[in-house]
Amino acid sequence: MVYANADLTKADQAGEVIAFSDYWSRVAGSDPGLLVFDSKVTTYKMLDELASRNIIFLTLRQRGPKVLEALAALPATEWTTYNLKRAGRYRRPQIHEEIIHLKGVGIPLRQIAIRNIGHENPTLLITNDLTTAAKDLFGRYAERMIIENELDADISGFHLNALASGLPLNVDLDTTLTVLAGNAYRLLARKLPRYEQATPDRLWRHFLDNTGNVIVADDHVRVDLPVRTYTPVLIDAGYPELDIPIPWWEGRTLRFGFPPR
């Protein structure tokens, strides 16, 4: 499923989580089982509406001074250390959880405070999921960072934050083309050893920002590429052996040529 709204304005962003839920319901036939989203795109009123529809949500809560003071006053025994099976740093978060009531939300919510993850102040999560283990909810929210990293890669690689026009049609088109380009880069990365997780910007610099000679024959088109630092990666990935049929080339195939090693 792909969902995008290039026409979203700051004035309308609070209702976007409801709009997405409605879209999901129309496509899937039921409301989403779990929504994980940024706190900036909703309000407590919208959280109450999600809860009334029995949609489980997980989002950040703003860290107000009184909340931080209360957390700072907690004894060490109120914090539980967990070991997370995940790559990277901060795999031993300390978590404190409690039931809270927020103005505008008609049900009690679960607040999960996390520290020892590289931030000066604890991170606060709120959810209407009262049963799932706190460490699992934290791990699930951390997965959201993968999406943000992908957006950051699209900004640096495709200038997603500098779309062609303020006209909605062009913005929608640019966004769609960015998604297609991102998928094309990702397919390329999967075929290159040690580049499976490379960003579009890195793939462009190492492989695509290049020159070459195009030779058109009766039965194929061959792209001859010069030797560069990263050419062995393409060779090891099997590009010299490729012979790809291109339907609109009148029976010709696509091949790649490399100088002898």
C-alpha positions in Angstrom: 0.0 0.0 0.0 1.3 3.5 -0.9 -0.3 6.7 0.6 0.9 10.2 0.0 -0.6 13.7 0.3 1.5 16.4 -1.3 -1.2 19.0 -0.7 -1.0 18.8 3.1 -0.8 22.1 4.8 0.2 23.0 8.3 -3.4 23.9 9.1 -4.6 20.5 8.0 -1.9 18.3 9.3 -3.5 17.4 12.6 -6.3 15.5 10.8 -4.0 13.6 8.5 -3.8 10.6 10.7 -7.6 10.3 10.5 -7.5 10.7 6.8 -4.9 8.0 6.5 -7.0 5.7 8.7 -10.0 6.3 6.5 -8.0 5.5 3.4 -6.6 2.3 5.0 -10.1 1.3 5.9 -11.4 1.8 2.4 -8.5 -0.2 0.8 -8.1 -3.0 3.4 -11.7 -3.3 4.6 -10.9 -2.5 8.2 -9.1 0.0 10.4 -5.4 -0.3 10.8 -4.2 -2.5 13.7 -1.5 -0.2 14.8 -0.6 3.4 13.9 2.9 4.8 14.6 3.3 8.4 13.8 4.9 11.7 14.7 3.2 13.8 17.4 3.3 16.8 15.1 0.7 15.4 12.8 -2.1 15.0 15.4 -3.7 16.4 18.5 -5.2 14.9 21.7 -8.7 15.3 20.0 -7.5 13.1 17.1 -6.1 10.6 19.6 -9.5 10.4 21.2 -11.1 9.7 17.9 -8.6 7.0 17.1 -9.3 5.4 20.5 -13.0 5.6 19.9 -12.5 3.5 16.7 -10.4 1.0 18.7 -7.3 1.9 16.6 -4.1 1.2 18.6 -1.7 4.1 18.3 1.9 4.8 19.4 3.3 8.3 19.3 5.6 10.8 21.0 4.5 13.1 23.8 6.0 16.5 24.2 8.3 16.8 27.2 6.9 19.5 29.4 8.9 20.9 32.3 6.5 19.4 35.0 6.7 16.0 33.4 10.5 16.1 33.2 10.7 17.2 36.8 8.5 14.3 37.9 10.6 11.8 36.0 13.9 13.3 37.4 12.5 12.8 40.9 11.9 9.1 40.4 14.3 6.8 42.3 16.5 4.4 40.3 14.3 1.5 41.3 11.5 2.9 39.1 13.5 2.4 36.0 14.0 -1.0 34.4 16.9 -1.8 32.1 16.2 -3.9 29.0 18.5 -5.5 26.5 17.3 -5.0 22.9 18.3 -7.3 20.1 19.0 -4.6 17.5 22.0 -3.2 15.6 23.7 0.0 16.6 24.1 1.8 19.9 21.7 2.3 22.8 20.7 -1.3 23.1 20.2 -1.1 26.9 17.4 1.5 27.4 16.0 2.3 30.8 12.2 2.4 30.9 9.6 3.7 33.3 5.9 3.3 32.5 2.7 4.6 34.1 -1.0 5.2 33.3 -1.9 8.8 32.7 -4.9 10.9 31.7 -4.7 13.6 29.1 -7.2 16.4 28.6 -9.3 15.7 25.5 -8.7 11.9 25.5 -11.5 10.0 27.1 -9.6 6.9 28.1 -6.5 6.3 30.2 -3.2 6.1 28.2 0.0 4.4 28.9 3.1 6.6 29.1 6.5 5.0 28.5 9.5 7.1 29.4 12.8 5.9 27.9 16.3 7.1 28.9 19.9 6.0 28.2 19.3 6.3 24.5 21.6 9.2 23.8 19.2 12.1 24.6 19.6 14.6 27.4 16.0 14.1 28.6 13.9 10.9 28.5 11.8 10.2 25.4 8.1 9.9 26.1 5.8 7.6 24.2 2.0 7.4 24.7 -0.2 4.6 23.6 -3.6 3.0 24.2 -1.9 -0.4 24.0 -2.0 -1.5 27.6 -0.7 -5.1 27.1 2.3 -5.2 24.8 5.7 -5.1 26.6 7.1 -1.6 26.9 10.5 -2.6 25.4 8.6 -4.0 22.3 6.7 -0.8 21.8 9.9 1.2 22.1 11.5 -1.1 19.5 8.5 -0.7 17.3 8.7 3.1 17.5 12.4 3.0 16.8 11.7 1.3 13.5 10.0 4.6 12.4 13.5 6.1 12.3 14.2 3.9 9.3 11.5 5.7 7.4 12.9 9.1 8.4 16.3 7.9 7.3 14.8 7.0 3.9 13.3 10.5 3.7 16.6 12.0 4.5 18.2 10.0 1.7 15.5 11.2 -0.7 16.2 14.8 0.3 19.9 14.5 -0.3 19.6 12.3 -3.4 16.5 13.6 -5.1 16.1 17.1 -3.5 12.6 16.1 -2.3 12.5 19.3 -0.2 12.9 21.4 -3.4 10.0 20.2 -5.6 9.5 21.8 -9.0 6.5 23.9 -8.3 3.9 25.1 -5.8 1.2 23.8 -8.1 -0.3 20.6 -6.6 -0.2 18.7 -10.0 3.6 19.2 -10.3 4.2 18.5 -6.7 2.3 15.2 -6.9 4.2 14.3 -10.0 7.5 15.1 -8.5 6.7 13.0 -5.4 5.6 10.1 -7.5 8.7 10.2 -9.6 10.8 10.4 -6.5 9.2 7.2 -5.2 9.8 5.5 -8.6 13.4 6.7 -8.6 14.0 5.6 -5.0 12.7 2.1 -5.9 15.0 1.9 -8.9 18.0 2.8 -6.8 17.0 0.3 -4.2 16.7 -2.5 -6.8 20.2 -1.5 -8.0 21.6 -1.6 -4.4 20.2 -5.1 -3.8 22.3 -6.4 -6.6 25.6 -4.8 -5.6 27.7 -6.6 -2.9 28.3 -4.4 0.2 25.9 -1.7 -1.2 22.6 -3.3 -0.1 21.9 -0.4 2.3 23.6 2.4 0.4 21.8 5.7 -0.1 20.7 7.0 -3.5 23.3 9.7 -3.2 26.1 7.2 -2.6 25.0 5.0 -5.5 24.9 8.0 -7.8 28.4 9.1 -6.9 29.9 5.7 -7.1 28.2 4.2 -10.2 25.8 6.5 -12.1 27.7 9.8 -12.3 29.8 8.4 -15.0 30.6 8.6 -18.7 30.8 5.8 -21.3 30.2 4.8 -25.0 26.9 3.6 -26.3 27.2 1.1 -29.2 24.0 0.3 -31.1 24.1 -3.0 -33.0 21.4 -4.9 -34.9 20.6 -7.2 -32.0 21.8 -5.3 -28.9 22.9 -2.0 -27.4 26.1 -2.1 -25.4 27.1 0.5 -22.8 30.9 0.5 -22.5 32.0 1.9 -19.1 35.5 3.0 -18.2 37.5 1.7 -15.3 36.8 3.5 -12.1 37.5 2.8 -8.4 34.1 1.0 -8.0 34.0 -0.8 -11.3 35.0 -4.1 -9.7 31.7 -4.0 -7.7 29.7 -4.0 -11.0 31.8 -6.8 -12.4 31.5 -8.9 -9.3 27.7 -8.3 -9.5 27.6 -10.0 -12.9 27.0 -7.0 -15.1 29.4 -8.1 -17.9 27.2 -11.2 -18.3 23.9 -9.4 -18.5 21.9 -9.6 -21.7 18.6 -7.9 -20.9 15.7 -7.9 -23.4 14.2 -4.4 -23.8 10.7 -4.7 -25.3 10.6 -1.4 -27.1 14.1 -1.8 -28.7 12.8 -3.8 -31.6 14.4 -7.1 -30.4 17.6 -5.6 -29.1 19.0 -6.4 -25.7 21.0 -4.3 -23.2 24.6 -5.3 -22.4 27.4 -3.7 -20.5 31.1 -3.7 -21.5 34.1 -3.3 -19.3 37.8 -3.1 -20.1 39.8 -6.3 -19.3 41.1 -6.6 -15.8 
